[in-house]
Amino acid sequence: MELNAKQKTAFGIGAVGKDMVYALSSSYVMYYYQDVLGLSATFVGLILMIARIFDAVNDPFMGVLVAKTRTRWGRFRPWLFSGTLLNAVVLYALFAAPAVQGTALMVYFTAVYILWGVTYTMMDIPYWSMIPAVTRTPAERESLSVIGRTCAGVGSAIVTMFTMLLVGVFGGSSERQGFKTVALLVAGCFVIAEVLCCLLFREKSRSESRVAGIREMFTALFRNDQAMVVVASIVLINCALYLTFNFIIYFFKYDFGGEGWKTGYTLFCTVGGAMQILGMMVLYPLLRRKCSNTQVFTVSLVAALAGYGVLLALCLLGFAGNLVILCIPGAVVFACNGMLTVLTTLFLSGSVDYGELQTGRREESVIFSMQTFVVKAASGVSVFLTGVGLDLIGLVGNTDETGPIAAQTSRTLLGLRLMMTVLPIVLLAGALLLFRRKFKLTDARMAQIAEELHHDEAGLDR
């Protein structure tokens, strides 16, 4: 049975809400705690890395819990609902830090951010695990992956485009108050979206099978070489994008500069968000008609590398203050990222079938728990690198909100330009090399796997 329009719409609504939350945390937690509240950039980055190490243990075990869940409401929706409510509360707490400083603020940030990661995992793993669980038809999976990633891009773009403007509207001269109000607004939208997803998206009943133990599931997971290739690619691609996002707000505030820096930043992010959605909804389907998924993936990586190269050249040649020119390579990078996010989700779904053919077990929750972990790990690594980088280049934060924007040295500004372009280039080049050498789940191979699994199921039914 095909998924109907109501179910696909519900799945998309859920993606919008959850990526609004993720975008607010991943894009602005460094800026909020370092530039607004005055904590050391290196300390903030270190805590984010520690939180990701904790997630390394928590996320796969969450996948096992989801796989073992059996309720009248299904396997995934109870976790999606409960995780959403908890994560919404913690998100607000993350951007509503009490009026404390020093050690007290460090302790508060550490505890709340780790809790945010745990509660986000509770709802993110079951959300993406529904794709391979509700349908085995490759075309439906591709459709649902495109819908999910496109709508996730919409949610992320909304937050990226409007956060700093809304911070100014709600907080006036106080960015601290502005972030608090924005976090409350995003948390409310998040809860509404996930409740609608839970109510409208119905899980398909599947035949019961024995759920493997922890050791068996991890053995099967790490034997799935294609899942590991996709996971590693996700880390590299997301690290590149997050580094750009983390540095770009400092670039616009201190390099692009001027009283209208928030407007320039918002316009750049608006173009980027629109192109990311365009990449998912328009460019990917167009290229897919003429090329295989692996070919589209390669083209997207090469084009993104070219976009970063042009952006670097423009910054070094004195065009750092020209918003229109900067938006051109930026648009290319974000459009390519939109296509890459769709394809990595689709490839990860395919690795579930590949693993089942190899081991006889479907490990969708465990494998997709790795996606949740690596996306957060990529965020943690990139923010840690951002924090260390900001301290190394000597950036002076602007915690005095009533005063003028702090001036930076030419060395600091050059460091900003290099780090937001050269580091992503290195990471994307690594992803391209890994993919070309190790990935083998071509369209033809996936069709063959689907046929073999169908025959196996037909044999069992008889």
Order of alpha helices (4+ residues) and beta strands (2+ residues): alpha-alpha-alpha-alpha-alpha-alpha-alpha-alpha-alpha-alpha-alpha-alpha-alpha-alpha-alpha-alpha
